[in-house]
Amino acid sequence: MMAKAARTECICNMKEDITKEGTYTCPVYKTSVRQGMLSTTGHSTNFVLAVRIPTDKQQDHWIRRGLALLTQLDD
């Protein structure tokens, strides 16, 4: 019980430190195909998570360029 409370406290503090300003929310995909079946959560099965990357550009700058991170390379 104590370990769970400590973990929750740590996660809450981390959330307070993260701001959306000056970051790009970059999608992370399993493969470069960037497609998959939609799961019950509404996300593609190829989508892993979103990572906030520090930047001095607007979100649109990176979206128009199709910037994404991949977990594996194509053969």
VEXKOL-782797 format. One line per 5 residues: number of its first residue (from 1); for each residue x, y, z of N, C-alpha, C. Coordinates in nm, 2 decimals, padded with zeros to 4 digits. Example, Ala and Ser with C-alpha at 12.3 -4.5 7.8 and 13.67 -1.06 7.14 Angstrom:
<rs>
1 = 01.32:-00.57:00.78:01.23:-00.45:00.78:01.32:-00.33:00.78  01.28:-00.22:00.71:01.37:-00.11:00.71:01.29:00.00:00.79
</rs>
This chain:
<rs>
1 = 00.08:-00.12:00.00:00.00:00.00:00.00:00.09:00.13:00.00  00.19:00.13:00.08:00.28:00.24:00.08:00.35:00.27:-00.05  00.39:00.16:-00.12:00.46:00.18:-00.24:00.37:00.24:-00.35  00.24:00.20:-00.35:00.15:00.25:-00.44:00.12:00.40:-00.42  00.11:00.44:-00.30:00.09:00.58:-00.26:00.21:00.66:-00.31
6 = 00.33:00.61:-00.29:00.45:00.69:-00.33:00.46:00.70:-00.48  00.42:00.60:-00.55:00.43:00.60:-00.70:00.32:00.70:-00.75  00.20:00.70:-00.69:00.10:00.80:-00.73:00.15:00.94:-00.71  00.21:00.97:-00.60:00.26:01.10:-00.56:00.37:01.14:-00.67  00.46:01.05:-00.70:00.56:01.08:-00.80:00.50:01.11:-00.94
11 = 00.40:01.04:-00.98:00.34:01.06:-01.11:00.27:01.20:-01.11  00.20:01.24:-01.00:00.14:01.37:-00.99:00.24:01.48:-01.00  00.35:01.47:-00.94:00.45:01.57:-00.95:00.51:01.58:-01.09  00.52:01.47:-01.16:00.57:01.48:-01.30:00.47:01.55:-01.39  00.34:01.53:-01.37:00.24:01.59:-01.45:00.25:01.74:-01.43
16 = 00.27:01.79:-01.31:00.28:01.93:-01.29:00.40:02.00:-01.36  00.50:01.93:-01.38:00.62:01.98:-01.44:00.61:01.99:-01.60  00.52:01.91:-01.66:00.50:01.91:-01.80:00.41:02.02:-01.85  00.46:02.10:-01.94:00.37:02.20:-02.00:00.36:02.18:-02.15  00.25:02.23:-02.21:00.23:02.21:-02.35:00.30:02.32:-02.43
21 = 00.33:02.43:-02.37:00.39:02.54:-02.44:00.54:02.50:-02.47  00.58:02.53:-02.59:00.72:02.50:-02.63:00.75:02.36:-02.65  00.64:02.28:-02.68:00.66:02.14:-02.70:00.58:02.09:-02.82  00.62:01.99:-02.89:00.54:01.92:-02.99:00.50:01.79:-02.94  00.37:01.76:-02.94:00.33:01.62:-02.90:00.34:01.53:-03.02
26 = 00.45:01.45:-03.02:00.49:01.37:-03.13:00.44:01.23:-03.11  00.37:01.17:-03.21:00.32:01.04:-03.20:00.44:00.94:-03.22  00.43:00.82:-03.15:00.52:00.72:-03.17:00.45:00.60:-03.22  00.50:00.54:-03.33:00.44:00.43:-03.40:00.53:00.31:-03.40  00.47:00.19:-03.40:00.56:00.06:-03.41:00.63:00.05:-03.54
31 = 00.57:00.09:-03.65:00.63:00.08:-03.78:00.61:00.20:-03.86  00.68:00.22:-03.97:00.67:00.34:-04.05:00.54:00.34:-04.13  00.46:00.23:-04.13:00.34:00.23:-04.21:00.23:00.33:-04.15  00.24:00.35:-04.03:00.15:00.44:-03.96:00.00:00.41:-03.98  -00.03:00.29:-03.99:-00.17:00.25:-04.00:-00.19:00.12:-03.93
36 = -00.31:00.09:-03.90:-00.34:-00.04:-03.83:-00.49:-00.04:-03.80  -00.54:-00.14:-03.74:-00.68:-00.15:-03.71:-00.71:-00.05:-03.59  -00.83:00.01:-03.59:-00.87:00.09:-03.48:-00.91:00.00:-03.37  -00.85:00.03:-03.25:-00.88:-00.05:-03.13:-01.01:00.01:-03.06  -01.05:-00.05:-02.96:-01.16:00.00:-02.88:-01.14:00.13:-02.82
41 = -01.01:00.17:-02.81:-00.98:00.31:-02.75:-00.99:00.41:-02.86  -01.00:00.38:-02.98:-01.01:00.47:-03.09:-00.87:00.50:-03.15  -00.77:00.44:-03.10:-00.63:00.46:-03.16:-00.60:00.34:-03.25  -00.51:00.37:-03.34:-00.46:00.27:-03.43:-00.38:00.17:-03.35  -00.38:00.04:-03.39:-00.30:-00.06:-03.32:-00.15:-00.04:-03.34
46 = -00.11:00.04:-03.44:00.03:00.07:-03.47:00.08:00.19:-03.38  -00.02:00.27:-03.32:00.02:00.38:-03.24:00.06:00.33:-03.10  00.17:00.38:-03.05:00.22:00.34:-02.92:00.18:00.44:-02.81  00.23:00.56:-02.83:00.21:00.67:-02.73:00.25:00.80:-02.79  00.22:00.91:-02.72:00.26:01.04:-02.77:00.37:01.10:-02.67
51 = 00.48:01.16:-02.73:00.59:01.21:-02.65:00.60:01.36:-02.68  00.61:01.44:-02.57:00.63:01.58:-02.59:00.78:01.61:-02.61  00.81:01.68:-02.72:00.94:01.71:-02.76:00.96:01.86:-02.75  01.06:01.91:-02.68:01.08:02.06:-02.67:01.11:02.12:-02.81  01.05:02.23:-02.84:01.07:02.29:-02.97:01.04:02.44:-02.96
56 = 01.10:02.52:-03.05:01.07:02.66:-03.06:00.97:02.69:-03.17  00.92:02.58:-03.24:00.83:02.59:-03.35:00.69:02.56:-03.30  00.59:02.61:-03.38:00.45:02.57:-03.35:00.42:02.43:-03.39  00.31:02.37:-03.33:00.27:02.23:-03.36:00.25:02.21:-03.51  00.19:02.31:-03.57:00.16:02.30:-03.72:00.28:02.28:-03.80
61 = 00.39:02.34:-03.76:00.52:02.32:-03.83:00.56:02.17:-03.85  00.55:02.10:-03.74:00.59:01.96:-03.73:00.48:01.87:-03.79  00.35:01.91:-03.77:00.24:01.83:-03.83:00.25:01.83:-03.98  00.27:01.94:-04.04:00.28:01.95:-04.19:00.39:01.87:-04.24  00.49:01.85:-04.17:00.61:01.77:-04.21:00.59:01.62:-04.18
66 = 00.49:01.59:-04.11:00.46:01.45:-04.08:00.56:01.39:-03.98  00.61:01.47:-03.89:00.71:01.41:-03.79:00.64:01.31:-03.70  00.71:01.20:-03.69:00.67:01.09:-03.59:00.79:01.01:-03.55  00.79:00.95:-03.44:00.89:00.86:-03.39:00.85:00.72:-03.42  00.95:00.63:-03.45:00.93:00.49:-03.48:01.00:00.40:-03.38
71 = 00.94:00.29:-03.34:01.01:00.19:-03.25:01.10:00.09:-03.32  01.08:00.08:-03.46:01.17:-00.01:-03.53:01.19:00.04:-03.67  01.29:-00.01:-03.73:01.33:00.03:-03.87:01.27:-00.07:-03.97  01.25:-00.02:-04.09:01.20:-00.11:-04.20:01.32:-00.20:-04.24  01.29:-00.31:-04.29:01.40:-00.40:-04.34:01.44:-00.36:-04.48
</rs>
